[in-house]
Amino acid sequence: MDIKDIYRKEKEAGRYYADKYTEAYNALFYKTARENIAKTITKRFKERPLHILDMGCGPGNLAQEIKVFMKEDVFVMDISEDMLKEAKKSGIRHGVCGVTEDLPFKDMSFDVVAGFSILHHLLDLKKAFKEIARVLKPGGFFIFGEPFEIP
């Protein structure tokens, strides 16, 4: 099985889970983690206008949280068109279908690249981080949150 097959399966999973993720990811733990990401971005950039990318946006929960704190439109990207449709239902206006290892954006497009619960889905972290660095503006910032269970 190659990377295209794996990502095809991710898209199929997105089709099934798209309408279920919004509610599931509103559990207190996830909401608190997304708030922490949004607060960190706010502290770092204060009131400066930003171009922000929510990578692996799912139904747009992180982008919505960032909008609460920053009052910024957030550009979203996901591998699943169905997840992007869910994100748009929540008021997200800008979105594109794509994969992190081959970001469909020009060099130096974003001040911030953020993501929640996405890193464990990536198959080539080295390539993904090179792409993130490529699309970040000089002085840009990337921040990710990953859920994990503490034993």
N, C-alpha and C positions, 0 to 999 in steps of 0.2 A: 504494500500500500504506500503510495507516495503522498507528498504534501497536498496535492490537489484533491486526492481522494479524501484525505482527512478533513480538509476544509469544506469539501462538498457535504460531508456528514455534519459538520458544524452548522452549515446553512440549513440543512434539513431539521436539525435539532431546534434552531431558531424559529423555524416555521411552527413547530409544535409548541414551544415554550413562550413565544412572544407575548401572548395575552396573560400568561401566568406569572411572569417575572415581576411585573410592576407591583403586584400585591406581595409576592414573596420577599422582594427586596425592600419592602417598607417595614420589615421587622426592626425593632429598636436597635439591635446591634449594627445592622447595615446602615440604617439612617444616621446613627452616631458616627460611624466610620466615614460616610460621605460628608457629613457636616465638618469633620476634622480636616478633610481634604480641602473643602471650600474655605474654611477659616485660615488654613495655612496659606492658600493662594492670596486671600485678602490681606493678611499680615505682610506678606512679602511684597505685594504690589500696591498696597494702599488704594488710592482712588484713580490710579492711572488706567486709561482705556486699554483693553487687552483684546488680543485675538487668542481664543482658547479652543483647544480641540479635546473633546471627550472621546477617547479611543476605546472601541469595544463598548459602545454606549448602551447596548441592550435597549430597554424601553425608555431610556433617557433620565433615569433617576438622579445620577450624578450631575448631569447638565442642569437639571431643575434646581438642585441644591446650590450649585454655583451661582445660578441666576438669583437666588434668594439673597445671597451675601454680596454679590458683585454687581447685580443689575446689568449684567453683560449677556448678549446673545452668545451662545456657545455652539460652535460647530461640532457636529457629532459624526462618528463613523462606526460602522459595524459590518460584520461579514454577512449579516442577515437582512435582507430587504424587509422581512416581516418585523424584525426588531425596530428598524428605522420607521416603519409605519406606526408602531406603537409610540415611539418617541415623538413623532409629529402630532399624534393625538394629544400629547401633553403640552403642546405649544412650541416645540422645537421647530425652528424654521429652516435651518441649514443642515443638511446631512448628505452623506455619500456612502455607498457600499464599497468596502475594500478590506484588505488585510494589512496588518501592521508591518509585515516584512517587505511590503511593496506599497508604501503610502502614496496615494494619488494626489499629492500636493506639491507645489513648487518649493524649492529650497527657501529656508528662512520665512515660512508662512505664519508661524505661531509664536506668541510670547510664552504660552503654557501648553503643555501636553499632559493631560491627566487621564487616569483610568482607575476603575474599581473592579476587582475580581476578573481581571483579564490575563495577567501574566501566566497563570497556569494553563491557559489555552494556547499560548504561543509555542510554535514548534522550533523556531530558530531565534533564540533570544539575542544572540550576537547581531544578526542581521536586523532584527527589530529595533535594537538600541541604536544601530547605525542610522536607520531610517528616522528615528525620533530625533537624533542629533541633527540630521540633515534638515528637517522641517522647522527646527527651533531657530528663532532669531538669536543673534548674539546677546548673551545675558539671559537667555530663556531659561525656563524652569520646567522640569518634568516631575510629576508626583503620581504615585500609584498606591492603592490600598489593596491588600490581599487578605481575604478572610482565612483564618486558620483556627484550629481548636487548640487551646492550651491544655495539656494533660493535667 
